[in-house]
Amino acid sequence: MTRGAAARAAIVEGWPVLLVVLIAGAAFGIIARQSGLSVVETSASSLIVFAGASQFASLELLRTGVSGPAVALAILLINARHVLMATAIRPHLAGVPVLRRLGLAYVLTDEAFALGIGWFRRGHRDVTYYAVFGVVLWACWNAATLAGALFGGGLEGTERFGIDFTIPAIFTAIVATTARHRSDLAVAFVAAAVAAIVRIAGASTLAVVLAGALAPVVALRMRRDER
Amino acid sequence: MTVWTAIVLGGVATYLMRALPLVVTLSRYCGVAEGNTPSSRAQRMLREYLDALPIAVLAALVGAGVAVPDGQLTGGAEVVAAGVAFALASWRRNLLVAVVGGVVVVAALRALGL
């Protein structure tokens, strides 16, 4: 497959996600302004942090008067899952020069990771798909944030139409289509259940990190039993 | 000033967590790079762990988001819709079909008050 075809595939498969990113980015811009951030601070958050969930959480913390370093710590915890994602995607970037890898790290998000891993696990080796999707998503998020901060208002009620569910749905579909072993399904089930339980128990910043790091142990057990 | 401290420190921490695993070559030193045959038990276990990691992280994102979509425990609509999306994706092997199915189901169930 040519690079052009891989780039097209990234957009053709990823456009529903990009649409959600545009809506969420605009919502972030609007809420950030309502929480008292300036337009420059709002855009700086999207440019420098560039991780949606942690950016929304930081607004709530800043609004309630939490100190800067404490907010940064919360951002760190919420984004700790990126360590796992980068570790998981690393083998697929073996042939990429270090400087490019440092660039690809900047556009590593839940969505780019999900789509990229889906692509690699279908047997493709080229990083173009991941790189193109990551950069386009970055552009969408930052443009939407700026637009929301500047023009604000009027973007409520998308939940009634289930638009917010697009992202969990696409992640679910990627899990279903890339599972290769019986143990993959067991790992997925355990990870989802543990994350849900931890989050319900109140430790929402830790849920994904804890569940993501623990669940693969199930695969070690199951595959040893198969041998 | 508080805002800038939060953004810059939080941003640097986030970038480091994204970048370090991509440049520190854990897998090569442990002999688990793609194509190598793992020679020891520890290497084989590490490879199997890393192999299962993407699915685990993705499923964890789904589990947390589906069970507690808005910071509150779901009434069940999201869990059912995730099941539908999973079934559609397994059956049709098509992401878009699964996503549209999941979104339609969640919208319908929310309209019913779940």
Interface residues (C-beta under 8 A of the other chain):
Chain A: E13 P16 L37 E41 A44 S45 I48 V49 F50 A51 S54 S58 L61 L62 S67 G68 P69 V71 A72 A74 I75 L76 N79 A80 R81 H82 V83 L84 M85 A86 T87 A88 I89 R90 P91 H92 L93 A94 V98 R101 L102 L104 A105 Y106 L108 D110 F113 A114 I117 G118 R121 E159 R160 F161 G162 I163 D164 F165 T166 I167 P168 A169 I170 F171 T172 A173 I174 V175 A176 T177 T178 A179 S183 D184 V187 A188 F189 V190 A191 A192 A193 V194 A195 A196 I197 V198 R199 I200 S204 A207 V208 A211 G212 A213 L214 A215 P216 V217 V218 A219 L220 R223
Chain B: M1 T2 V3 W4 T5 A6 I7 V8 L9 G10 G11 A13 T14 Y15 M17 R18 A19 L20 P21 L22 V23 T25 L26 S27 V32 A33 E34 M45 E48 Y49 L50 D51 A52 L53 P54 I55 A56 V57 L58 A59 A60 L61 V62 G63 A64 G65 V66 A67 V68 P69 D70 G71 L73 E78 A81 A82 A85 F86 A87 L88 A89 S90 R93 L95 L96 A98 V99 G101 G102 V103 V104 V105 V106 A107 R110 A111
